[in-house]
């Protein structure tokens, strides 16, 4: 019985504590509600939507590819007797890069030359015999069978000469291949091979070289962007895809412009993107294969373009929204369609007129219908705010 009393008492205590907890929680909730009610509007920073004439720039990330690239292999086997370049050198087409031991191949040439000489001597003898047998046959001094045999021996000797000449030509080609030459003009890579190393014909990669003037920039573009740029023109009237600018990783703009000269035959089923290649001259050899760059395509100046800060956009369920502040200081969620990036801004294709005021800082604290207390900020402050946030993050990290 005592045990039952203990259990009953324990259950009663647990229920009492739970009820007390609910009252405490409710009290805290009421305090938070009262505090929010006292505080009123949510403090945010806002900006008037920008409306001005704006260059319509599309930007893409790409990487540099060589116009030509090849692994250098030898056509003959043997030991390397000389190496005539340093890694990174610019070499001309036909320049000798490596030399391979010629002794075996020189001997093959001499043997083939001797074979040709012997075959030609034998052919000369058999041609004389054939002529002699022709006269004897006309005089009925020899049989037709003897005459035909002389002609057959002459024809065999002619075939033997051609065979020996072919052997000589092959031997001379192999002899010439002991000098490994650059197939085109370009830069050559470093190579671990040196004098004395043995190379196998067609297998050992002696070096890699590439032609980097001009280069091609490979990049991907969405279907809608491609359709837009294919029809767009710069203010000078040049098609946008034929007047591309290049921005290097350090932020400098590359001199000169490039043009798209290769378009993939289809859109990728996985990404929905199209792969393009743009051709750029590279006289100064600054652009190296594998280097990442940014491509800019100018689609002309957009008159009265509507622009908003990038940080003012909230993405939900693959849609883009901004919070528009009404005259009653309450916010409304507005779906927007975005175009190209313009610095720290988005170009708005649809959803805003250009006379709205939107929340820029504090979008994570508001919802549709929230009342806000907005502090206006300017476009110039966008960069200042970004720098301050970065510095604060760095300081907290320390």
Phi and psi in degrees as a GROMACS rama.xvg file:
@    title "Ramachandran Plot"
@    xaxis  label "Phi"
@    yaxis  label "Psi"
@TYPE xy
-57.9229  -37.283  UNK-2
-64.655  -41.1817  UNK-3
-63.3005  -40.093  UNK-4
-61.9389  -42.8307  UNK-5
-61.3422  -43.4747  UNK-6
-63.823  -43.9041  UNK-7
-62.2845  -43.1764  UNK-8
-64.2362  -39.6545  UNK-9
-64.5886  -42.1745  UNK-10
-65.4816  -40.8393  UNK-11
-63.1921  -39.6072  UNK-12
-63.8438  -41.8898  UNK-13
-63.3088  -42.7889  UNK-14
-63.7088  -41.7025  UNK-15
-62.0357  -43.2637  UNK-16
-64.7602  -40.7002  UNK-17
-62.3034  -43.2802  UNK-18
-64.6463  -41.2992  UNK-19
-61.9288  -40.0868  UNK-20
-62.415  -40.7405  UNK-21
-61.8617  -42.1206  UNK-22
-63.8907  -40.8802  UNK-23
-62.7583  -45.9308  UNK-24
-61.751  -43.2633  UNK-25
-63.7961  -37.4072  UNK-26
-64.7246  -41.6488  UNK-27
-63.5143  -42.5997  UNK-28
-61.289  -41.9944  UNK-29
-63.8374  -39.0377  UNK-30
-62.6761  -42.9862  UNK-31
-64.0131  -41.4423  UNK-32
-64.1649  -43.1535  UNK-33
-64.0466  -39.807  UNK-34
-63.9149  -42.332  UNK-35
-64.6857  -36.7738  UNK-36
-67.3602  -39.5513  UNK-37
-67.0057  -42.6646  UNK-38
-65.035  -41.3609  UNK-39
80.6464  -120.385  UNK-40
-70.6471  151.385  UNK-41
-82.8248  130.79  UNK-42
-76.0013  124.639  UNK-43
-139.02  170.219  UNK-44
-112.419  138.529  UNK-45
-127.845  168.569  UNK-46
-151.383  142.853  UNK-47
-70.247  132.638  UNK-48
-57.168  134.6  UNK-49
-84.3949  137.864  UNK-50
-136.609  112.634  UNK-51
-162.925  165.44  UNK-52
-67.6841  128.805  UNK-53
-139.454  133.562  UNK-54
-60.4348  128.868  UNK-55
-89.297  90.8909  UNK-56
-102.313  132.947  UNK-57
-106.24  137.223  UNK-58
-125.288  137.483  UNK-59
-135.453  151.491  UNK-60
-97.3919  133.668  UNK-61
-142.481  178.678  UNK-62
-138.348  154.65  UNK-63
-81.1644  135.966  UNK-64
-123.375  145.926  UNK-65
-72.7088  149.249  UNK-66
-66.4942  -41.8726  UNK-67
-132.421  143.699  UNK-68
-148.22  138.389  UNK-69
-152.158  143.234  UNK-70
-86.3544  128.346  UNK-71
-88.2188  121.556  UNK-72
-126.113  161.212  UNK-73
-93.0665  149.473  UNK-74
-88.2012  -9.42783  UNK-75
-131.839  157.745  UNK-76
-96.6943  154.532  UNK-77
152.883  -179.189  UNK-78
-87.2741  142.505  UNK-79
-72.4467  129.263  UNK-80
-106.148  -18.89  UNK-81
-157.898  147.668  UNK-82
-127.194  123.724  UNK-83
-116.506  33.1547  UNK-84
-156.537  166.026  UNK-85
-116.317  150.453  UNK-86
-57.0979  133.745  UNK-87
92.7338  -7.2454  UNK-88
-66.7714  150.523  UNK-89
-89.3576  125.49  UNK-90
-120.093  150.476  UNK-91
-92.4571  157.121  UNK-92
-60.1995  131.221  UNK-93
88.125  -6.45564  UNK-94
-67.5892  137.816  UNK-95
-74.6907  121.699  UNK-96
-96.1729  -46.3234  UNK-97
-132.621  153.311  UNK-98
-122.239  138.871  UNK-99
-112.235  147.44  UNK-100
-47.8363  122  UNK-101
-93.342  -8.93732  UNK-102
-58.0837  -48.5287  UNK-103
-62.5787  -41.466  UNK-104
-73.668  -31.4009  UNK-105
-66.9492  -40.9392  UNK-106
-63.4257  -38.9291  UNK-107
-62.9827  -37.3703  UNK-108
-64.7475  -44.7699  UNK-109
-62.4907  -42.3784  UNK-110
-63.7196  -40.9281  UNK-111
-67.1101  -38.2901  UNK-112
-62.5062  -40.7384  UNK-113
-64.8737  -39.7495  UNK-114
-63.1453  -40.2575  UNK-115
-64.4359  -44.532  UNK-116
-61.3656  -43.0288  UNK-117
-65.2895  -41.5908  UNK-118
-66.026  -38.7685  UNK-119
-67.6202  -36.93  UNK-120
-62.8906  -45.7068  UNK-121
-63.7807  -38.1192  UNK-122
-64.5418  -41.0338  UNK-123
-62.0593  -41.6523  UNK-124
-64.1906  -44.1403  UNK-125
-73.0941  -28.8995  UNK-126
-66.4908  -39.5012  UNK-127
-63.5849  -42.5155  UNK-128
-62.4561  -40.8372  UNK-129
-64.5034  -39.4938  UNK-130
-65.5717  -41.0068  UNK-131
-65.2641  -43.0247  UNK-132
-67.6514  -28.4172  UNK-133
-64.5236  -43.0741  UNK-134
-67.0244  -42.6194  UNK-135
-63.3016  -36.2807  UNK-136
-67.6133  -37.4684  UNK-137
-62.7904  -31.4098  UNK-138
-89.0365  5.64325  UNK-139
59.7005  30.5705  UNK-140
-88.9817  -22.4607  UNK-141
-130.099  160.993  UNK-142
-79.2498  164.135  UNK-143
-62.3671  -34.9342  UNK-144
-63.002  -43.3876  UNK-145
-65.1183  -39.7357  UNK-146
-65.6223  -45.2567  UNK-147
-62.1699  -36.4317  UNK-148
-63.4631  -41.0372  UNK-149
-63.2659  -40.7317  UNK-150
-65.676  -39.9889  UNK-151
-65.4122  -40.3112  UNK-152
-64.8129  -38.3574  UNK-153
-63.6161  -43.9539  UNK-154
-64.1351  -38.3064  UNK-155
-64.0482  -38.5417  UNK-156
-65.6784  -37.7506  UNK-157
-62.7885  -42.9256  UNK-158
-63.9081  -37.9195  UNK-159
-64.1372  -38.4562  UNK-160
-62.4866  -45.4326  UNK-161
-62.814  -39.0254  UNK-162
-64.5284  -43.1359  UNK-163
-67.2119  -36.8406  UNK-164
-65.0659  -36.7137  UNK-165
-66.1309  -40.6932  UNK-166
-61.6918  -39.6656  UNK-167
-64.8833  -43.0784  UNK-168
-62.0151  -43.7548  UNK-169
-63.0835  -40.1466  UNK-170
-65.5317  -39.0808  UNK-171
-68.0546  -37.6463  UNK-172
-62.8267  -45.7193  UNK-173
-62.3191  -37.899  UNK-174
-62.1904  -43.2212  UNK-175
-66.7466  -31.7056  UNK-176
-73.046  -6.66096  UNK-177
-68.6669  -17.5723  UNK-178
-97.6394  111.609  UNK-179
-87.6886  118.175  UNK-180
-110.445  156.067  UNK-181
-69.9437  129.581  UNK-182
-74.5303  -21.5453  UNK-183
-156.59  169.959  UNK-184
-78.0478  137.42  UNK-185
171.321  -173.229  UNK-186
-91.1384  143.411  UNK-187
-112.823  143.975  UNK-188
-79.7127  170.822  UNK-189
-69.6984  154.788  UNK-190
-139.896  135.692  UNK-191
-82.2872  -10.8302  UNK-192
-74.8485  145.197  UNK-193
-144.362  179.538  UNK-194
-58.3929  132.074  UNK-195
103.195  -21.257  UNK-196
-69.9166  143.057  UNK-197
-92.6217  135.072  UNK-198
-119.63  146.884  UNK-199
-106.276  132.752  UNK-200
-56.8371  127.506  UNK-201
74.7272  -0.288531  UNK-202
-119.986  -49.3524  UNK-203
-72.8967  121.803  UNK-204
-83.0399  113.451  UNK-205
-78.4946  -38.5851  UNK-206
-169.058  168.936  UNK-207
-121.613  136.398  UNK-208
-134.196  156.886  UNK-209
-143.65  149.56  UNK-210
-99.3602  113.157  UNK-211
-110.844  23.4478  UNK-212
-144.282  102.663  UNK-213
-81.7513  174.093  UNK-214
-114.016  169.129  UNK-215
-122.833  140.276  UNK-216
-103.787  119.259  UNK-217
-95.4812  128.83  UNK-218
-149.973  162.94  UNK-219
-111.611  150.194  UNK-220
-146.216  142.66  UNK-221
-73.6514  163.699  UNK-222
-60.6547  -44.6332  UNK-223
-65.4687  -39.3716  UNK-224
-64.8916  -40.9715  UNK-225
-63.8988  -44.4993  UNK-226
-63.5581  -38.7097  UNK-227
-66.806  -46.1731  UNK-228
-73.9683  -29.025  UNK-229
-64.1628  -27.0119  UNK-230
-100.151  -13.5092  UNK-231
-84.9706  159.066  UNK-232
-137.559  152.809  UNK-233
-72.2743  173.628  UNK-234
-63.6646  -22.2528  UNK-235
-85.149  -1.89379  UNK-236
91.5606  6.22834  UNK-237
-87.7362  139.646  UNK-238
-57.1183  137.985  UNK-239
-59.7907  -33.9102  UNK-240
-80.6549  -4.61188  UNK-241
-107.436  9.26952  UNK-242
-143.985  65.0811  UNK-243
-91.4978  143.429  UNK-244
-107.156  156.831  UNK-245
-125.155  129.939  UNK-246
-115.889  124.215  UNK-247
-80.6073  171.181  UNK-248
-64.1666  -24.129  UNK-249
-88.0844  5.59117  UNK-250
92.3206  -7.47293  UNK-251
-77.191  146.566  UNK-252
-89.8809  126.653  UNK-253
-70.1715  138.065  UNK-254
-68.4585  143.656  UNK-255
85.8394  172.577  UNK-256
-127.59  164.441  UNK-257
-126.513  171.206  UNK-258
-139  141.959  UNK-259
-69.5127  124.543  UNK-260
-125.638  -1.53349  UNK-261
-139.721  129.896  UNK-262
-126.725  128.257  UNK-263
-59.7508  152.324  UNK-264
-74.1887  -14.1349  UNK-265
-154.327  163.32  UNK-266
-86.5341  136.943  UNK-267
-63.0822  130.754  UNK-268
-71.3566  -23.447  UNK-269
-81.7343  -43.0339  UNK-270
-106.35  -16.9051  UNK-271
71.5368  16.685  UNK-272
-109.406  160.378  UNK-273
-114.53  135.922  UNK-274
-95.1789  129.098  UNK-275
-124.3  158.204  UNK-276
-130.734  132.11  UNK-277
-114.136  140.371  UNK-278
-97.393  127.501  UNK-279
-128.373  137.497  UNK-280
-70.3817  152.729  UNK-281
-141.834  52.7586  UNK-282
-59.6892  -34.4153  UNK-283
-87.2591  -2.42453  UNK-284
57.7675  30.9645  UNK-285
-75.578  -36.8528  UNK-286
-81.2456  122.614  UNK-287
-115.837  144.343  UNK-288
-55.0111  135.73  UNK-289
92.2063  -11.37  UNK-290
-70.7223  135.981  UNK-291
-89.8834  137.174  UNK-292
-140.196  169.201  UNK-293
-113.86  130.554  UNK-294
-100.29  138.021  UNK-295
-121.994  128.85  UNK-296
-113.717  124.519  UNK-297
-94.6555  117.56  UNK-298
-101.224  27.2127  UNK-299
87.8099  176.85  UNK-300
-89.2387  128.691  UNK-301
-90.2818  117.013  UNK-302
-73.3128  133.94  UNK-303
51.162  45.4654  UNK-304
-67.8805  142.711  UNK-305
-96.0548  124.346  UNK-306
-126.446  142.898  UNK-307
-137.076  153.63  UNK-308
-63.9246  143.95  UNK-309
-61.1347  -35.3474  UNK-310
-74.3653  -8.81778  UNK-311
-82.3913  -5.99166  UNK-312
-95.4437  132.117  UNK-313
-114.236  131.384  UNK-314
-105.446  129.156  UNK-315
-141.254  126.809  UNK-316
52.1678  45.5979  UNK-317
66.4958  14.66  UNK-318
-116.988  154.728  UNK-319
-108.495  136.092  UNK-320
-134.38  154.826  UNK-321
-129.191  158.754  UNK-322
-102.848  112.222  UNK-323
-93.8933  129.349  UNK-324
-89.9392  124.483  UNK-325
-86.7391  179.117  UNK-326
-65.1718  -23.4537  UNK-327
-90.4713  11.7713  UNK-328
64.9815  19.345  UNK-329
-104.669  148.33  UNK-330
-98.9837  149.879  UNK-331
-125.62  136.489  UNK-332
-81.5884  128.724  UNK-333
-123.737  123.009  UNK-334
-74.5384  137.206  UNK-335
-128.981  151.279  UNK-336
-107.263  123.384  UNK-337
-99.2265  148.589  UNK-338
-107.713  -129.427  UNK-339
-80.4962  156.987  UNK-340
-77.5233  140.187  UNK-341
-128.678  90.3663  UNK-342
64.301  -120.026  UNK-343
-94.9663  13.9682  UNK-344
-116.48  159.055  UNK-345
-106.245  140.753  UNK-346
-86.1099  126.365  UNK-347
-94.7314  120.067  UNK-348
-83.4627  -34.6518  UNK-349
-156.924  144.272  UNK-350
120.635  -22.5166  UNK-351
-131.435  149.415  UNK-352
-93.4629  -25.6212  UNK-353
111.405  -6.09698  UNK-354
-109.669  11.0769  UNK-355
-87.1809  161.303  UNK-356
-114.866  130.583  UNK-357
-124.572  158.033  UNK-358
-77.2312  130.01  UNK-359
-108.679  -48.7087  UNK-360
-110.587  127.981  UNK-361
104.648  16.2476  UNK-362
-65.5968  -21.9762  UNK-363
-76.5087  -11.8554  UNK-364
-99.8172  -5.94965  UNK-365
-120.285  158.239  UNK-366
-135.339  176.144  UNK-367
-60.0798  127.821  UNK-368
92.704  -8.59496  UNK-369
-63.79  142.268  UNK-370
-91.1254  134.927  UNK-371
-125.342  153.778  UNK-372
-112.872  102.746  UNK-373
-96.2642  135.905  UNK-374
-107.968  122.62  UNK-375
-71.3019  142.542  UNK-376
-131.867  159.805  UNK-377
-105.333  168.746  UNK-378
-62.1917  -35.5637  UNK-379
-63.5277  -28.3988  UNK-380
-76.2534  -12.3172  UNK-381
-60.6109  -45.8912  UNK-382
-67.8782  -38.3582  UNK-383
-63.7314  -42.8147  UNK-384
-63.7984  -39.7825  UNK-385
-63.6162  -42.5788  UNK-386
-65.1562  -41.3886  UNK-387
-64.1211  -41.5176  UNK-388
-64.2409  -40.1368  UNK-389
-65.5096  -41.0492  UNK-390
-66.175  -39.3723  UNK-391
-64.1165  -41.8641  UNK-392
-63.1881  -41.4729  UNK-393
-65.0149  -39.94  UNK-394
-66.3883  -41.9068  UNK-395
-66.9604  -30.535  UNK-396
-66.5708  -31.8586  UNK-397
